[in-house]
Amino acid sequence: MKAFIIAALTADGFIAKNSTHTPLGWTSKEDKQFFAGRTKEAGVVVMGKNTYETILRPFPGRHTIVYAAQPYEGIEVTQKSPQELLEDLEKRGFKELAVCGGSTVYTMFMEAGCVDTIYLTVEPHLFGTGMTLFNKELEAKLELISVGKLGENTVLSEYKVLN
Ligand SMILES: NC(=O)c1ccc[n+]([C@@H]2O[C@H](COP(=O)([O-])OP(=O)(O)OC[C@H]3O[C@@H](n4cnc5c(N)ncnc54)[C@H](OP(=O)(O)O)[C@@H]3O)[C@@H](O)[C@H]2O)c1
């Protein structure tokens, strides 16, 4: 079982201004619709504590898992490695995992070699500085599977990760 990364970027390449900045305010309705549909298809999502703190509720219709040291009421919390988490979810009948950020968790899954697909939406927005998709040096080759307009101003690309 593999995981996919799903993220929204500004046109200058940032996922957020800082680790407490919610994506809800600047991403488009089309991106939110794509995110909801694709993550519901997976049925299970994982995110880091900082991302969860910007929303503080599970995503409806998707099993929500948060990387955190302390429990959150009503939420599955994990400290498992990406490989261990994927093995566990496979045993529980899931077929794919949606990795929903932020930079720390995207990087952890990418470094572990557990990502086979990356969905990036690019929004018509600039931050100048901010958080990038990954926060450590890494290298991977990608194949562009599809690219197109998601809405009037938003571009969606799907990449396959080549290992
Ligand atoms: N544009 C987008 O598509 C998008 C998507 C998602 C998130 N974001 C943004 O990304 C930002 C957050 O990114 P981030 O890198 O700061 O944080 P993050 O990845 O959301 O969470 C990182 C935190 O999770 C906890 N954690 C990670 N691995 C763990 C492990 N193995 N065991 C226990 N706890 C673990 C740690 O919390 P402690 O340090 O407290 O232990 C760590 O600091 C927010 O601004 C959010 O809005 C943007």
The ligand as an SDF file (V2000), in Angstrom:
LIG
                    3D

 48 52  0  0  0  0  0  0  0  0999 V2000
   -1.2040   24.2670    1.4780 N   0  0  0  0  0  0  0  0  0  0  0  0
   -1.4500   23.0310    1.8380 C   0  0  0  0  0  0  0  0  0  0  0  0
   -1.8780   22.1880    1.0400 O   0  0  0  0  0  0  0  0  0  0  0  0
   -1.2100   22.6310    3.2630 C   0  0  0  0  0  0  0  0  0  0  0  0
   -1.5690   21.3310    3.6570 C   0  0  0  0  0  0  0  0  0  0  0  0
   -1.3240   20.9660    4.9700 C   0  0  0  0  0  0  0  0  0  0  0  0
   -0.7530   21.8580    5.8560 C   0  0  0  0  0  0  0  0  0  0  0  0
   -0.4250   23.0840    5.4360 N   0  0  0  0  0  0  0  0  0  0  0  0
    0.2110   24.0370    6.3620 C   0  0  0  0  0  0  0  0  0  0  0  0
    1.4350   23.4860    6.8470 O   0  0  0  0  0  0  0  0  0  0  0  0
    1.6920   24.1100    8.1010 C   0  0  0  0  0  0  0  0  0  0  0  0
    2.1090   23.0550    9.1170 C   0  0  0  0  0  0  0  0  0  0  0  0
    3.2800   22.3570    8.6870 O   0  0  0  0  0  0  0  0  0  0  0  0
    4.4030   21.9150    9.7450 P   0  0  0  0  0  0  0  0  0  0  0  0
    5.5120   21.3130    8.9980 O   0  0  0  0  0  0  0  0  0  0  0  0
    4.6830   23.0530   10.6520 O   0  0  0  0  0  0  0  0  0  0  0  0
    3.6640   20.8560   10.6660 O   0  0  0  0  0  0  0  0  0  0  0  0
    2.8900   19.4660   10.4810 P   0  0  0  0  0  0  0  0  0  0  0  0
    3.6020   18.6110    9.5050 O   0  0  0  0  0  0  0  0  0  0  0  0
    1.4460   19.7510   10.2980 O   0  0  0  0  0  0  0  0  0  0  0  0
    3.0450   18.8840   11.9710 O   0  0  0  0  0  0  0  0  0  0  0  0
    4.3490   18.6420   12.4770 C   0  0  0  0  0  0  0  0  0  0  0  0
    4.2410   18.2620   13.9410 C   0  0  0  0  0  0  0  0  0  0  0  0
    3.6150   16.9880   14.0850 O   0  0  0  0  0  0  0  0  0  0  0  0
    4.1750   16.2930   15.1700 C   0  0  0  0  0  0  0  0  0  0  0  0
    4.8030   15.0630   14.6840 N   0  0  0  0  0  0  0  0  0  0  0  0
    5.3630   14.8280   13.4770 C   0  0  0  0  0  0  0  0  0  0  0  0
    5.8690   13.5840   13.4140 N   0  0  0  0  0  0  0  0  0  0  0  0
    5.6310   13.0150   14.5970 C   0  0  0  0  0  0  0  0  0  0  0  0
    5.9060   11.7330   15.1620 C   0  0  0  0  0  0  0  0  0  0  0  0
    6.5440   10.7840   14.4560 N   0  0  0  0  0  0  0  0  0  0  0  0
    5.5000   11.4940   16.4180 N   0  0  0  0  0  0  0  0  0  0  0  0
    4.8500   12.4440   17.1410 C   0  0  0  0  0  0  0  0  0  0  0  0
    4.5630   13.6870   16.6610 N   0  0  0  0  0  0  0  0  0  0  0  0
    4.9600   13.9450   15.4160 C   0  0  0  0  0  0  0  0  0  0  0  0
    5.2380   17.2010   15.7780 C   0  0  0  0  0  0  0  0  0  0  0  0
    4.6170   17.9640   16.8060 O   0  0  0  0  0  0  0  0  0  0  0  0
    5.5010   18.4300   18.1170 P   0  0  0  0  0  0  0  0  0  0  0  0
    6.6650   19.2070   17.5520 O   0  0  0  0  0  0  0  0  0  0  0  0
    4.5670   19.2460   18.9100 O   0  0  0  0  0  0  0  0  0  0  0  0
    5.9370   17.1790   18.7960 O   0  0  0  0  0  0  0  0  0  0  0  0
    5.6070   18.0750   14.5900 C   0  0  0  0  0  0  0  0  0  0  0  0
    6.1430   19.3230   14.9700 O   0  0  0  0  0  0  0  0  0  0  0  0
    0.4130   24.8390    8.5210 C   0  0  0  0  0  0  0  0  0  0  0  0
    0.5450   26.2120    8.2420 O   0  0  0  0  0  0  0  0  0  0  0  0
   -0.6320   24.2510    7.5990 C   0  0  0  0  0  0  0  0  0  0  0  0
   -1.6980   25.1080    7.3290 O   0  0  0  0  0  0  0  0  0  0  0  0
   -0.6500   23.5040    4.1540 C   0  0  0  0  0  0  0  0  0  0  0  0
  1  2  1  0
  2  3  2  0
  2  4  1  0
  4  5  1  0
  4 48  2  0
  5  6  2  0
  6  7  1  0
  7  8  2  0
  8  9  1  0
  8 48  1  0
  9 10  1  0
  9 46  1  0
 10 11  1  0
 11 12  1  0
 11 44  1  0
 12 13  1  0
 13 14  1  0
 14 15  2  0
 14 16  1  0
 14 17  1  0
 17 18  1  0
 18 19  2  0
 18 20  1  0
 18 21  1  0
 21 22  1  0
 22 23  1  0
 23 24  1  0
 23 42  1  0
 24 25  1  0
 25 26  1  0
 25 36  1  0
 26 27  1  0
 26 35  1  0
 27 28  2  0
 28 29  1  0
 29 30  1  0
 29 35  2  0
 30 31  1  0
 30 32  2  0
 32 33  1  0
 33 34  2  0
 34 35  1  0
 36 37  1  0
 36 42  1  0
 37 38  1  0
 38 39  2  0
 38 40  1  0
 38 41  1  0
 42 43  1  0
 44 45  1  0
 44 46  1  0
 46 47  1  0
M  CHG  2   8   1  16  -1
M  END
$$$$
